[in-house]
């Protein structure tokens, strides 16, 4: 799935993707996708997979690794929409297989709860809109939790765009 969908986007996406052979909720499962039409069009879409209350994790473009995070090019500021656009490539089988090996050996460049990722990673992407789809996860039936997620999404947009925010939520609640 990852290889075919990446190929259809013709190198305009960076797929930070890996799924272990075991059940995906018990192992490192990463599906973070960053699609861009920069610099021709000022359009980019980032997708970060949320699986219930499981921790989110991902990598910065360029395979920096969390141990090198102090290097300027590997810092979280490497998550800007322009850096993500520059990382666009068609995902190959070798890259896909190496993603899991490398992630298990060195860890991920960023990880945390949904709230942490919304506060620390998403604002660096210079987002204009956050779409949060809670899917069918029972955990997100809690309206208080959805209010907290909506607030965090608004703050992520406000941190990126002075003076405005736009949040769309969808799901079962």
C-alpha positions, -999 to +999 in steps of 0.1 A: +000+000+000+027+025+010+048+019-021+019+021-046+003+052-031+037+070-029+044+061-066+010+076-076+020+110-061+051+111-083+078+122-059+057+151-045+053+133-012+076+122+016+062+091+032+076+085+067+061+051+068+067+017+083+045-011+096+059-041+114+047-076+107+032-080+142-001-064+151+004-028+144-009-015+178+018-036+195+048-023+175+062+007+157+036+017+131+043+049+114+022+065+086+031+102+084+028+116+049+038+150+037+025+160+002+035+193-014+031+213-046+057+239-034+073+260-048+050+262-079+018+263-057+016+273-020-002+240-012+010+213+012-009+186+031+006+167+061-010+136+075+000+122+108-015+089+118-033+088+152-042+054+165-064+060+196-044+069+226-012+052+214+019+073+212+026+091+179+061+090+165+079+101+134+111+112+117+124+145+104+133+146+067+168+134+058+170+105+083+187+125+109+179+103+139+171+116+174+207+113+185+217+140+160+188+163+169+212+190+182+225+195+147+208+225+130+196+206+100+182+178+122+163+200+147+125+200+147+127+232+126+134+207+098+097+199+099+087+232+081+065+227+050+095+238+028+118+212+043+091+185+040+085+195+003+123+192-004+122+157+010+096+145-014+105+113-032+088+081-044+091+056-016+112+025-026+110-009-011+145-006+003+137+027+020+105+013+034+122-017+048+151+004+062+126+027+079+116+000+104+152-012+110+165+023+116+136+034+138+140+003+160+178+008+163+179+045+170+144+056+180+124+083+163+132+120+159+099+130+176+074+111+197+047+118+222+011+120+230-014+136+206-013+168+227+025+169+227+026+165+189+000+192+184+019+216+206+055+208+196+056+194+160+025+206+141+032+244+146+066+240+130+048+229+098+034+264+093-001+250+091-031+270+079-057+243+088-058+213+110-083+185+102-087+160+130-105+128+121-111+108+153-124+078+132-141+051+152-118+051+182-140+048+213-116+070+233-127+100+213-164+097+223-154+119+253-166+154+244-142+170+269-113+152+252-125+164+218-127+200+232-091+197+244-080+184+210-098+212+192-081+237+215-047+222+208-054+223+171-064+260+173-032+268+192-011+249+166-026+270+138-023+302+158+014+294+165+018+291+127-004+319+114-006+352+131-042+363+136-062+334+124-071+298+128-092+272+111-100+238+126-122+211+113-130+180+133-149+149+123-156+116+138-180+097+161-185+123+189 
